[in-house]
Amino acid sequence: MVLRTILFLVINFAALGIGGIFTGKGVPSEWYASLSKAPWTPPGWVFGAAWTTIMICFAIYMAFAYEKVKSKKTLIALFSIQWVLNVLWNPVFFYLHQVAVGLVVICSLTVLVAVFLFRYWSDLKLKSILILPYLIWLLIATSLNWYILANN
C-alpha cells in the first residue's frame, strides 16, 4: 500500500510538473492578466495548495482502489485518461490560448473524476471521500474556464 501510494504520488506530481512546464508564464502573462476573470477566482497561491492537496489525496485514493477493485485494467485505463486530460489542459489553455478547447478538456476531466467517485464507491465506501477535493476543485476550475470563455 505504501509503495503504491508513493508510485501514484510520483505519477500525479509528474502530471503537475509537465503541466507546469506548459503553463510557463501563463498566469503572470499579459494574455492571462488581460482576461476578464470570474469574481470567485481564488488568489494564485490557492492553486498550488489545492493541487498539492488534491494529488496527495488522489494518490492515496488510487492506492486503495488498486487494492480493492476487480478490474485493475479498467482502473488504470481511467487513471491514464485522467492523467492525460490533466496534463493537456495547461498547454491548451495557457500556451495555445484555446479557452473553448480548454473547457472541453476540463469538462471531460471533471466527468471522468466523477466516474471514479461513483463507479468505485461500492468498493471504497468512505475512502471515496479522498477523491472529493479533486472533483470539487474541478467544478470550480471548470466554472472559471467557462467564465473566461463567456466574458472574453
Number of C-alpha atoms within 10 A of each C-alpha: 12 9 9 16 20 15 14 21 21 15 16 22 16 14 20 21 13 15 20 16 15 20 21 14 14 19 12 12 12 10 13 16 11 10 12 13 18 14 8 9 14 12 7 10 8 11 14 11 10 13 17 16 14 20 23 20 21 23 23 21 21 25 19 19 21 18 13 14 16 11 9 13 11 11 17 14 11 15 18 13 14 20 17 14 21 20 22 18 23 24 20 20 22 22 16 13 15 14 20 16 15 24 23 16 21 25 20 17 23 22 15 18 21 17 13 20 21 14 13 16 15 12 16 19 11 9 17 21 15 22 22 17 17 20 20 15 16 19 17 14 19 21 18 19 21 20 18 18 18 12 10 10
